[in-house]
Every structure is written in structure tokens, then in C-alpha cells.
Amino acid sequence: MNETIHRQAEAYRCRAEEARTKGDETRDQNCREALYRLANGYDRLADNLDRVASRNRDEDDATGT
């Protein structure tokens, strides 16, 4: 389960990087800001998934599973 969560978190980080790259390439300020906000959202999703995986890992360690 944690591997699946980890892969999803990494996928969100890749999407964030892609959005930042597109934001760096665009000349339209509004579009750039929107892409950066999108990238930050993907980073938050990835961070939340990391916390879930960590919590699951801690619970598994505590129960010995």
C-alpha cells in the first residue's frame, strides 16, 4: 500500500515540475501564475500523501505487520 502511495506522490511531483516548466516558458503573466499555483497544489498533494504513507508505516511498525 505504501508503495502505491509513494508512486502517486512521485507522479504529483512530476506534474508539479511540468507545470513549473510550462510556467517558466510562457510569457503571459496570468498563465504563469496559474501554472505556479497548480504546481504548488500538486506539491501539497504529494506532501499529504507522504504524511499518509508515514502514518501507515508507523502504524504497521506499532502493530508488527
N, CA, C and O atoms as a Tripos MOL2 file, in Angstrom:
@<TRIPOS>MOLECULE
protein
  260   259    65     0     0
PROTEIN
NO_CHARGES

@<TRIPOS>ATOM
      1 N           0.8240   -1.1980    0.0000 N.3       1 MET1
      2 CA          0.0000    0.0000    0.0000 C.3       1 MET1
      3 C           0.8670    1.2600    0.0000 C.2       1 MET1
      4 O           0.6040    2.1970   -0.7540 O.2       1 MET1
      5 N           1.9120    1.2810    0.8570 N.am      2 ASN2
      6 CA          2.7710    2.4540    0.9050 C.3       2 ASN2
      7 C           3.5040    2.6840   -0.4110 C.2       2 ASN2
      8 O           3.7750    3.8260   -0.7830 O.2       2 ASN2
      9 N           3.8270    1.5960   -1.1190 N.am      3 GLU3
     10 CA          4.4830    1.7580   -2.4250 C.3       3 GLU3
     11 C           3.5630    2.4680   -3.4050 C.2       3 GLU3
     12 O           4.0070    3.3190   -4.1750 O.2       3 GLU3
     13 N           2.2890    2.1210   -3.3780 N.am      4 THR4
     14 CA          1.3090    2.7670   -4.2520 C.3       4 THR4
     15 C           1.1920    4.2490   -3.9030 C.2       4 THR4
     16 O           1.1580    5.1030   -4.7890 O.2       4 THR4
     17 N           1.1320    4.5420   -2.6140 N.am      5 ILE5
     18 CA          1.0500    5.9350   -2.1770 C.3       5 ILE5
     19 C           2.3090    6.6820   -2.5810 C.2       5 ILE5
     20 O           2.2340    7.8270   -3.0260 O.2       5 ILE5
     21 N           3.4530    6.0540   -2.4330 N.am      6 HIS6
     22 CA          4.7280    6.6880   -2.7980 C.3       6 HIS6
     23 C           4.7700    6.9810   -4.3000 C.2       6 HIS6
     24 O           5.1930    8.0610   -4.7120 O.2       6 HIS6
     25 N           4.3310    6.0190   -5.1160 N.am      7 ARG7
     26 CA          4.3160    6.2390   -6.5730 C.3       7 ARG7
     27 C           3.3940    7.3880   -6.9530 C.2       7 ARG7
     28 O           3.7200    8.1850   -7.8330 O.2       7 ARG7
     29 N           2.2340    7.4780   -6.2880 N.am      8 GLN8
     30 CA          1.3040    8.5740   -6.5840 C.3       8 GLN8
     31 C           1.9110    9.9140   -6.1890 C.2       8 GLN8
     32 O           1.7690   10.9010   -6.9110 O.2       8 GLN8
     33 N           2.5860    9.9490   -5.0430 N.am      9 ALA9
     34 CA          3.2340   11.1900   -4.6170 C.3       9 ALA9
     35 C           4.2950   11.6250   -5.6310 C.2       9 ALA9
     36 O           4.4010   12.8070   -5.9590 O.2       9 ALA9
     37 N           5.0670   10.6740   -6.1160 N.am     10 GLU10
     38 CA          6.0880   10.9940   -7.1160 C.3      10 GLU10
     39 C           5.4510   11.4800   -8.4160 C.2      10 GLU10
     40 O           5.9760   12.3840   -9.0670 O.2      10 GLU10
     41 N           4.3230   10.8830   -8.7920 N.am     11 ALA11
     42 CA          3.6230   11.3240  -10.0010 C.3      11 ALA11
     43 C           3.1580   12.7740   -9.8510 C.2      11 ALA11
     44 O           3.2530   13.5550  -10.7980 O.2      11 ALA11
     45 N           2.6570   13.1350   -8.6700 N.am     12 TYR12
     46 CA          2.2430   14.5200   -8.4290 C.3      12 TYR12
     47 C           3.4430   15.4640   -8.4770 C.2      12 TYR12
     48 O           3.3320   16.5840   -8.9770 O.2      12 TYR12
     49 N           4.5860   15.0180   -7.9610 N.am     13 ARG13
     50 CA          5.7820   15.8700   -8.0250 C.3      13 ARG13
     51 C           6.2250   16.0910   -9.4720 C.2      13 ARG13
     52 O           6.6630   17.1830   -9.8320 O.2      13 ARG13
     53 N           6.1110   15.0660  -10.2870 N.am     14 CYS14
     54 CA          6.4560   15.2090  -11.7080 C.3      14 CYS14
     55 C           5.5200   16.1950  -12.3860 C.2      14 CYS14
     56 O           5.9530   17.0270  -13.1830 O.2      14 CYS14
     57 N           4.2320   16.0980  -12.0680 N.am     15 ARG15
     58 CA          3.2650   17.0450  -12.6440 C.3      15 ARG15
     59 C           3.5620   18.4640  -12.1980 C.2      15 ARG15
     60 O           3.4270   19.4060  -12.9790 O.2      15 ARG15
     61 N           3.9630   18.6190  -10.9530 N.am     16 ALA16
     62 CA          4.3080   19.9490  -10.4500 C.3      16 ALA16
     63 C           5.4960   20.5160  -11.2270 C.2      16 ALA16
     64 O           5.4980   21.6860  -11.6090 O.2      16 ALA16
     65 N           6.4890   19.6850  -11.4520 N.am     17 GLU17
     66 CA          7.6680   20.1320  -12.2010 C.3      17 GLU17
     67 C           7.2990   20.4990  -13.6320 C.2      17 GLU17
     68 O           7.7990   21.4860  -14.1720 O.2      17 GLU17
     69 N           6.4300   19.7090  -14.2440 N.am     18 GLU18
     70 CA          5.9800   20.0180  -15.6120 C.3      18 GLU18
     71 C           5.2450   21.3490  -15.6480 C.2      18 GLU18
     72 O           5.4530   22.1540  -16.5550 O.2      18 GLU18
     73 N           4.3870   21.5770  -14.6630 N.am     19 ALA19
     74 CA          3.6390   22.8410  -14.6310 C.3      19 ALA19
     75 C           4.5910   24.0200  -14.4350 C.2      19 ALA19
     76 O           4.4130   25.0690  -15.0540 O.2      19 ALA19
     77 N           5.5950   23.8540  -13.5810 N.am     20 ARG20
     78 CA          6.5750   24.9420  -13.3860 C.3      20 ARG20
     79 C           7.3710   25.2090  -14.6660 C.2      20 ARG20
     80 O           7.6390   26.3580  -15.0150 O.2      20 ARG20
     81 N           7.7380   24.1390  -15.3510 N.am     21 THR21
     82 CA          8.4850   24.3010  -16.6020 C.3      21 THR21
     83 C           7.6480   25.0670  -17.6180 C.2      21 THR21
     84 O           8.1450   25.9840  -18.2710 O.2      21 THR21
     85 N           6.3810   24.6930  -17.7510 N.am     22 LYS22
     86 CA          5.4880   25.4200  -18.6640 C.3      22 LYS22
     87 C           5.3280   26.8640  -18.2220 C.2      22 LYS22
     88 O           5.2990   27.7740  -19.0500 O.2      22 LYS22
     89 N           5.2230   27.0750  -16.9060 N.am     23 GLY23
     90 CA          5.1080   28.4370  -16.3920 C.3      23 GLY23
     91 C           6.3360   29.2700  -16.7150 C.2      23 GLY23
     92 O           6.2280   30.4530  -17.0360 O.2      23 GLY23
     93 N           7.5090   28.6420  -16.6280 N.am     24 ASP24
     94 CA          8.7470   29.3540  -16.9620 C.3      24 ASP24
     95 C           8.8100   29.7080  -18.4430 C.2      24 ASP24
     96 O           9.4250   30.7040  -18.8240 O.2      24 ASP24
     97 N           8.1690   28.8850  -19.2760 N.am     25 GLU25
     98 CA          8.2370   29.0800  -20.7290 C.3      25 GLU25
     99 C           7.2250   30.0900  -21.2530 C.2      25 GLU25
    100 O           7.4200   30.6430  -22.3350 O.2      25 GLU25
    101 N           6.1530   30.3440  -20.5180 N.am     26 THR26
    102 CA          5.1140   31.2300  -21.0240 C.3      26 THR26
    103 C           5.4390   32.6890  -20.7410 C.2      26 THR26
    104 O           6.1080   33.0290  -19.7660 O.2      26 THR26
    105 N           4.9510   33.5170  -21.6110 N.am     27 ARG27
    106 CA          5.1660   34.9550  -21.4350 C.3      27 ARG27
    107 C           3.9680   35.6250  -20.7700 C.2      27 ARG27
    108 O           4.0770   36.7340  -20.2460 O.2      27 ARG27
    109 N           2.8320   34.9490  -20.7960 N.am     28 ASP28
    110 CA          1.6090   35.5010  -20.2180 C.3      28 ASP28
    111 C           1.6710   35.3970  -18.6880 C.2      28 ASP28
    112 O           1.7380   34.3000  -18.1340 O.2      28 ASP28
    113 N           1.6470   36.5380  -18.0240 N.am     29 GLN29
    114 CA          1.7970   36.5850  -16.5720 C.3      29 GLN29
    115 C           0.6730   35.8300  -15.8580 C.2      29 GLN29
    116 O           0.9320   35.0930  -14.9080 O.2      29 GLN29
    117 N          -0.5680   36.0090  -16.3080 N.am     30 ASN30
    118 CA         -1.6910   35.3260  -15.6640 C.3      30 ASN30
    119 C          -1.5590   33.8110  -15.8010 C.2      30 ASN30
    120 O          -1.8110   33.0710  -14.8500 O.2      30 ASN30
    121 N          -1.1710   33.3660  -16.9650 N.am     31 CYS31
    122 CA         -0.9820   31.9410  -17.2090 C.3      31 CYS31
    123 C           0.1590   31.4060  -16.3500 C.2      31 CYS31
    124 O           0.0480   30.3260  -15.7690 O.2      31 CYS31
    125 N           1.2440   32.1510  -16.2710 N.am     32 ARG32
    126 CA          2.3950   31.7390  -15.4630 C.3      32 ARG32
    127 C           1.9930   31.5800  -13.9970 C.2      32 ARG32
    128 O           2.3400   30.5890  -13.3550 O.2      32 ARG32
    129 N           1.2650   32.5570  -13.4790 N.am     33 GLU33
    130 CA          0.8360   32.4870  -12.0810 C.3      33 GLU33
    131 C          -0.0880   31.3060  -11.8490 C.2      33 GLU33
    132 O           0.0160   30.6290  -10.8260 O.2      33 GLU33
    133 N          -0.9950   31.0510  -12.7890 N.am     34 ALA34
    134 CA         -1.9110   29.9120  -12.6630 C.3      34 ALA34
    135 C          -1.1400   28.5910  -12.6720 C.2      34 ALA34
    136 O          -1.4530   27.6830  -11.9020 O.2      34 ALA34
    137 N          -0.1490   28.4860  -13.5280 N.am     35 LEU35
    138 CA          0.6540   27.2620  -13.5860 C.3      35 LEU35
    139 C           1.4610   27.0650  -12.3070 C.2      35 LEU35
    140 O           1.6140   25.9380  -11.8360 O.2      35 LEU35
    141 N           1.9700   28.1430  -11.7490 N.am     36 TYR36
    142 CA          2.7000   28.0320  -10.4870 C.3      36 TYR36
    143 C           1.7640   27.6230   -9.3470 C.2      36 TYR36
    144 O           2.1400   26.8220   -8.4910 O.2      36 TYR36
    145 N           0.5410   28.1760   -9.3360 N.am     37 ARG37
    146 CA         -0.4280   27.7620   -8.3110 C.3      37 ARG37
    147 C          -0.7650   26.2840   -8.4730 C.2      37 ARG37
    148 O          -0.8690   25.5520   -7.4890 O.2      37 ARG37
    149 N          -0.9350   25.8540   -9.7100 N.am     38 LEU38
    150 CA         -1.2090   24.4450   -9.9790 C.3      38 LEU38
    151 C          -0.0530   23.5740   -9.4730 C.2      38 LEU38
    152 O          -0.2810   22.5480   -8.8320 O.2      38 LEU38
    153 N           1.1610   23.9760   -9.7560 N.am     39 ALA39
    154 CA          2.3360   23.2320   -9.3040 C.3      39 ALA39
    155 C           2.3810   23.1600   -7.7820 C.2      39 ALA39
    156 O           2.6930   22.1110   -7.2180 O.2      39 ALA39
    157 N           2.0750   24.2590   -7.1220 N.am     40 ASN40
    158 CA          2.0670   24.2550   -5.6570 C.3      40 ASN40
    159 C           0.9940   23.3110   -5.1220 C.2      40 ASN40
    160 O           1.1930   22.6450   -4.1060 O.2      40 ASN40
    161 N          -0.1370   23.2590   -5.8070 N.am     41 GLY41
    162 CA         -1.1930   22.3270   -5.4100 C.3      41 GLY41
    163 C          -0.7410   20.8840   -5.5380 C.2      41 GLY41
    164 O          -1.0020   20.0670   -4.6540 O.2      41 GLY41
    165 N          -0.0690   20.5680   -6.6270 N.am     42 TYR42
    166 CA          0.4640   19.2130   -6.7930 C.3      42 TYR42
    167 C           1.4900   18.8850   -5.7070 C.2      42 TYR42
    168 O           1.5200   17.7640   -5.1990 O.2      42 TYR42
    169 N           2.3170   19.8480   -5.3590 N.am     43 ASP43
    170 CA          3.2920   19.6240   -4.2800 C.3      43 ASP43
    171 C           2.5890   19.3590   -2.9540 C.2      43 ASP43
    172 O           3.0160   18.4950   -2.1900 O.2      43 ASP43
    173 N           1.5130   20.0950   -2.6750 N.am     44 ARG44
    174 CA          0.7630   19.8620   -1.4420 C.3      44 ARG44
    175 C           0.1450   18.4690   -1.4330 C.2      44 ARG44
    176 O           0.1610   17.7840   -0.4100 O.2      44 ARG44
    177 N          -0.4020   18.0500   -2.5800 N.am     45 LEU45
    178 CA         -0.9510   16.6960   -2.6700 C.3      45 LEU45
    179 C           0.1320   15.6540   -2.3740 C.2      45 LEU45
    180 O          -0.0960   14.7080   -1.6200 O.2      45 LEU45
    181 N           1.2930   15.8340   -2.9640 N.am     46 ALA46
    182 CA          2.3930   14.8910   -2.7450 C.3      46 ALA46
    183 C           2.8140   14.8770   -1.2760 C.2      46 ALA46
    184 O           3.0540   13.8110   -0.7090 O.2      46 ALA46
    185 N           2.9040   16.0470   -0.6650 N.am     47 ASP47
    186 CA          3.2840   16.1180    0.7490 C.3      47 ASP47
    187 C           2.2470   15.4250    1.6290 C.2      47 ASP47
    188 O           2.6010   14.7260    2.5790 O.2      47 ASP47
    189 N           0.9780   15.6170    1.3150 N.am     48 ASN48
    190 CA         -0.0770   14.9490    2.0870 C.3      48 ASN48
    191 C           0.0200   13.4370    1.9430 C.2      48 ASN48
    192 O          -0.1480   12.7070    2.9200 O.2      48 ASN48
    193 N           0.2870   12.9660    0.7410 N.am     49 LEU49
    194 CA          0.4410   11.5280    0.5410 C.3      49 LEU49
    195 C           1.6450   10.9890    1.2990 C.2      49 LEU49
    196 O           1.5960    9.8810    1.8330 O.2      49 LEU49
    197 N           2.7180   11.7560    1.3520 N.am     50 ASP50
    198 CA          3.8880   11.3410    2.1340 C.3      50 ASP50
    199 C           3.5320   11.1980    3.6100 C.2      50 ASP50
    200 O           3.9780   10.2630    4.2750 O.2      50 ASP50
    201 N           2.7240   12.1330    4.1200 N.am     51 ARG51
    202 CA          2.3110   12.0520    5.5220 C.3      51 ARG51
    203 C           1.4420   10.8180    5.7640 C.2      51 ARG51
    204 O           1.5760   10.1490    6.7890 O.2      51 ARG51
    205 N           0.5510   10.5220    4.8160 N.am     52 VAL52
    206 CA         -0.2950    9.3300    4.9440 C.3      52 VAL52
    207 C           0.5810    8.0740    4.9560 C.2      52 VAL52
    208 O           0.3830    7.1870    5.7860 O.2      52 VAL52
    209 N           1.5300    7.9990    4.0540 N.am     53 ALA53
    210 CA          2.4130    6.8320    3.9880 C.3      53 ALA53
    211 C           3.2160    6.6930    5.2730 C.2      53 ALA53
    212 O           3.4110    5.5840    5.7690 O.2      53 ALA53
    213 N           3.6770    7.8050    5.8090 N.am     54 SER54
    214 CA          4.4500    7.7740    7.0450 C.3      54 SER54
    215 C           3.5800    7.2990    8.2120 C.2      54 SER54
    216 O           4.0100    6.4960    9.0400 O.2      54 SER54
    217 N           2.3570    7.8090    8.2590 N.am     55 ARG55
    218 CA          1.4320    7.3960    9.3080 C.3      55 ARG55
    219 C           1.1400    5.9010    9.2040 C.2      55 ARG55
    220 O           1.1280    5.1970   10.2140 O.2      55 ARG55
    221 N           0.9030    5.4140    7.9760 N.am     56 ASN56
    222 CA          0.6520    3.9960    7.7750 C.3      56 ASN56
    223 C           1.8510    3.1580    8.1930 C.2      56 ASN56
    224 O           1.6940    2.1020    8.8040 O.2      56 ASN56
    225 N           3.0380    3.6240    7.8670 N.am     57 ARG57
    226 CA          4.2630    2.9120    8.2080 C.3      57 ARG57
    227 C           4.4210    2.8470    9.7300 C.2      57 ARG57
    228 O           4.7840    1.8080   10.2810 O.2      57 ARG57
    229 N           4.1420    3.9710   10.4010 N.am     58 ASP58
    230 CA          4.2370    4.0000   11.8630 C.3      58 ASP58
    231 C           3.2270    3.0460   12.4960 C.2      58 ASP58
    232 O           3.5400    2.3630   13.4710 O.2      58 ASP58
    233 N           2.0250    3.0020   11.9460 N.am     59 GLU59
    234 CA          1.0080    2.0930   12.4740 C.3      59 GLU59
    235 C           1.4070    0.6420   12.2320 C.2      59 GLU59
    236 O           1.2000   -0.2100   13.0970 O.2      59 GLU59
    237 N           1.9750    0.3560   11.0680 N.am     60 ASP60
    238 CA          2.4310   -1.0080   10.7720 C.3      60 ASP60
    239 C           3.5430   -1.4260   11.7220 C.2      60 ASP60
    240 O           3.5790   -2.5640   12.1900 O.2      60 ASP60
    241 N           4.4490   -0.4970   12.0040 N.am     61 ASP61
    242 CA          5.5540   -0.7950   12.9260 C.3      61 ASP61
    243 C           5.0240   -1.0650   14.3320 C.2      61 ASP61
    244 O           5.5290   -1.9380   15.0380 O.2      61 ASP61
    245 N           4.0100   -0.3130   14.7270 N.am     62 ALA62
    246 CA          3.4700   -0.4670   16.0680 C.3      62 ALA62
    247 C           2.7230   -1.7850   16.2310 C.2      62 ALA62
    248 O           2.7250   -2.3810   17.3080 O.2      62 ALA62
    249 N           2.0820   -2.2360   15.1490 N.am     63 THR63
    250 CA          1.3050   -3.4750   15.2470 C.3      63 THR63
    251 C           2.1300   -4.6920   14.8130 C.2      63 THR63
    252 O           1.7030   -5.8330   14.9860 O.2      63 THR63
    253 N           3.3020   -4.4390   14.2530 N.am     64 GLY64
    254 CA          4.1690   -5.5440   13.8380 C.3      64 GLY64
    255 C           3.7680   -6.1870   12.5340 C.2      64 GLY64
    256 O           4.1300   -7.3320   12.2650 O.2      64 GLY64
    257 N           3.0060   -5.4480   11.7030 N.am     65 THR65
    258 CA          2.6040   -6.0150   10.4020 C.3      65 THR65
    259 C           3.4050   -5.4500    9.2880 C.2      65 THR65
    260 O           3.1970   -5.8160    8.1310 O.2      65 THR65
@<TRIPOS>BOND
     1     1     2 1
     2     2     3 1
     3     3     4 2
     4     3     5 am
     5     5     6 1
     6     6     7 1
     7     7     8 2
     8     7     9 am
     9     9    10 1
    10    10    11 1
    11    11    12 2
    12    11    13 am
    13    13    14 1
    14    14    15 1
    15    15    16 2
    16    15    17 am
    17    17    18 1
    18    18    19 1
    19    19    20 2
    20    19    21 am
    21    21    22 1
    22    22    23 1
    23    23    24 2
    24    23    25 am
    25    25    26 1
    26    26    27 1
    27    27    28 2
    28    27    29 am
    29    29    30 1
    30    30    31 1
    31    31    32 2
    32    31    33 am
    33    33    34 1
    34    34    35 1
    35    35    36 2
    36    35    37 am
    37    37    38 1
    38    38    39 1
    39    39    40 2
    40    39    41 am
    41    41    42 1
    42    42    43 1
    43    43    44 2
    44    43    45 am
    45    45    46 1
    46    46    47 1
    47    47    48 2
    48    47    49 am
    49    49    50 1
    50    50    51 1
    51    51    52 2
    52    51    53 am
    53    53    54 1
    54    54    55 1
    55    55    56 2
    56    55    57 am
    57    57    58 1
    58    58    59 1
    59    59    60 2
    60    59    61 am
    61    61    62 1
    62    62    63 1
    63    63    64 2
    64    63    65 am
    65    65    66 1
    66    66    67 1
    67    67    68 2
    68    67    69 am
    69    69    70 1
    70    70    71 1
    71    71    72 2
    72    71    73 am
    73    73    74 1
    74    74    75 1
    75    75    76 2
    76    75    77 am
    77    77    78 1
    78    78    79 1
    79    79    80 2
    80    79    81 am
    81    81    82 1
    82    82    83 1
    83    83    84 2
    84    83    85 am
    85    85    86 1
    86    86    87 1
    87    87    88 2
    88    87    89 am
    89    89    90 1
    90    90    91 1
    91    91    92 2
    92    91    93 am
    93    93    94 1
    94    94    95 1
    95    95    96 2
    96    95    97 am
    97    97    98 1
    98    98    99 1
    99    99   100 2
   100    99   101 am
   101   101   102 1
   102   102   103 1
   103   103   104 2
   104   103   105 am
   105   105   106 1
   106   106   107 1
   107   107   108 2
   108   107   109 am
   109   109   110 1
   110   110   111 1
   111   111   112 2
   112   111   113 am
   113   113   114 1
   114   114   115 1
   115   115   116 2
   116   115   117 am
   117   117   118 1
   118   118   119 1
   119   119   120 2
   120   119   121 am
   121   121   122 1
   122   122   123 1
   123   123   124 2
   124   123   125 am
   125   125   126 1
   126   126   127 1
   127   127   128 2
   128   127   129 am
   129   129   130 1
   130   130   131 1
   131   131   132 2
   132   131   133 am
   133   133   134 1
   134   134   135 1
   135   135   136 2
   136   135   137 am
   137   137   138 1
   138   138   139 1
   139   139   140 2
   140   139   141 am
   141   141   142 1
   142   142   143 1
   143   143   144 2
   144   143   145 am
   145   145   146 1
   146   146   147 1
   147   147   148 2
   148   147   149 am
   149   149   150 1
   150   150   151 1
   151   151   152 2
   152   151   153 am
   153   153   154 1
   154   154   155 1
   155   155   156 2
   156   155   157 am
   157   157   158 1
   158   158   159 1
   159   159   160 2
   160   159   161 am
   161   161   162 1
   162   162   163 1
   163   163   164 2
   164   163   165 am
   165   165   166 1
   166   166   167 1
   167   167   168 2
   168   167   169 am
   169   169   170 1
   170   170   171 1
   171   171   172 2
   172   171   173 am
   173   173   174 1
   174   174   175 1
   175   175   176 2
   176   175   177 am
   177   177   178 1
   178   178   179 1
   179   179   180 2
   180   179   181 am
   181   181   182 1
   182   182   183 1
   183   183   184 2
   184   183   185 am
   185   185   186 1
   186   186   187 1
   187   187   188 2
   188   187   189 am
   189   189   190 1
   190   190   191 1
   191   191   192 2
   192   191   193 am
   193   193   194 1
   194   194   195 1
   195   195   196 2
   196   195   197 am
   197   197   198 1
   198   198   199 1
   199   199   200 2
   200   199   201 am
   201   201   202 1
   202   202   203 1
   203   203   204 2
   204   203   205 am
   205   205   206 1
   206   206   207 1
   207   207   208 2
   208   207   209 am
   209   209   210 1
   210   210   211 1
   211   211   212 2
   212   211   213 am
   213   213   214 1
   214   214   215 1
   215   215   216 2
   216   215   217 am
   217   217   218 1
   218   218   219 1
   219   219   220 2
   220   219   221 am
   221   221   222 1
   222   222   223 1
   223   223   224 2
   224   223   225 am
   225   225   226 1
   226   226   227 1
   227   227   228 2
   228   227   229 am
   229   229   230 1
   230   230   231 1
   231   231   232 2
   232   231   233 am
   233   233   234 1
   234   234   235 1
   235   235   236 2
   236   235   237 am
   237   237   238 1
   238   238   239 1
   239   239   240 2
   240   239   241 am
   241   241   242 1
   242   242   243 1
   243   243   244 2
   244   243   245 am
   245   245   246 1
   246   246   247 1
   247   247   248 2
   248   247   249 am
   249   249   250 1
   250   250   251 1
   251   251   252 2
   252   251   253 am
   253   253   254 1
   254   254   255 1
   255   255   256 2
   256   255   257 am
   257   257   258 1
   258   258   259 1
   259   259   260 2
@<TRIPOS>SUBSTRUCTURE
     1 MET1         2 RESIDUE 1 A MET
     2 ASN2         6 RESIDUE 1 A ASN
     3 GLU3        10 RESIDUE 1 A GLU
     4 THR4        14 RESIDUE 1 A THR
     5 ILE5        18 RESIDUE 1 A ILE
     6 HIS6        22 RESIDUE 1 A HIS
     7 ARG7        26 RESIDUE 1 A ARG
     8 GLN8        30 RESIDUE 1 A GLN
     9 ALA9        34 RESIDUE 1 A ALA
    10 GLU10       38 RESIDUE 1 A GLU
    11 ALA11       42 RESIDUE 1 A ALA
    12 TYR12       46 RESIDUE 1 A TYR
    13 ARG13       50 RESIDUE 1 A ARG
    14 CYS14       54 RESIDUE 1 A CYS
    15 ARG15       58 RESIDUE 1 A ARG
    16 ALA16       62 RESIDUE 1 A ALA
    17 GLU17       66 RESIDUE 1 A GLU
    18 GLU18       70 RESIDUE 1 A GLU
    19 ALA19       74 RESIDUE 1 A ALA
    20 ARG20       78 RESIDUE 1 A ARG
    21 THR21       82 RESIDUE 1 A THR
    22 LYS22       86 RESIDUE 1 A LYS
    23 GLY23       90 RESIDUE 1 A GLY
    24 ASP24       94 RESIDUE 1 A ASP
    25 GLU25       98 RESIDUE 1 A GLU
    26 THR26      102 RESIDUE 1 A THR
    27 ARG27      106 RESIDUE 1 A ARG
    28 ASP28      110 RESIDUE 1 A ASP
    29 GLN29      114 RESIDUE 1 A GLN
    30 ASN30      118 RESIDUE 1 A ASN
    31 CYS31      122 RESIDUE 1 A CYS
    32 ARG32      126 RESIDUE 1 A ARG
    33 GLU33      130 RESIDUE 1 A GLU
    34 ALA34      134 RESIDUE 1 A ALA
    35 LEU35      138 RESIDUE 1 A LEU
    36 TYR36      142 RESIDUE 1 A TYR
    37 ARG37      146 RESIDUE 1 A ARG
    38 LEU38      150 RESIDUE 1 A LEU
    39 ALA39      154 RESIDUE 1 A ALA
    40 ASN40      158 RESIDUE 1 A ASN
    41 GLY41      162 RESIDUE 1 A GLY
    42 TYR42      166 RESIDUE 1 A TYR
    43 ASP43      170 RESIDUE 1 A ASP
    44 ARG44      174 RESIDUE 1 A ARG
    45 LEU45      178 RESIDUE 1 A LEU
    46 ALA46      182 RESIDUE 1 A ALA
    47 ASP47      186 RESIDUE 1 A ASP
    48 ASN48      190 RESIDUE 1 A ASN
    49 LEU49      194 RESIDUE 1 A LEU
    50 ASP50      198 RESIDUE 1 A ASP
    51 ARG51      202 RESIDUE 1 A ARG
    52 VAL52      206 RESIDUE 1 A VAL
    53 ALA53      210 RESIDUE 1 A ALA
    54 SER54      214 RESIDUE 1 A SER
    55 ARG55      218 RESIDUE 1 A ARG
    56 ASN56      222 RESIDUE 1 A ASN
    57 ARG57      226 RESIDUE 1 A ARG
    58 ASP58      230 RESIDUE 1 A ASP
    59 GLU59      234 RESIDUE 1 A GLU
    60 ASP60      238 RESIDUE 1 A ASP
    61 ASP61      242 RESIDUE 1 A ASP
    62 ALA62      246 RESIDUE 1 A ALA
    63 THR63      250 RESIDUE 1 A THR
    64 GLY64      254 RESIDUE 1 A GLY
    65 THR65      258 RESIDUE 1 A THR
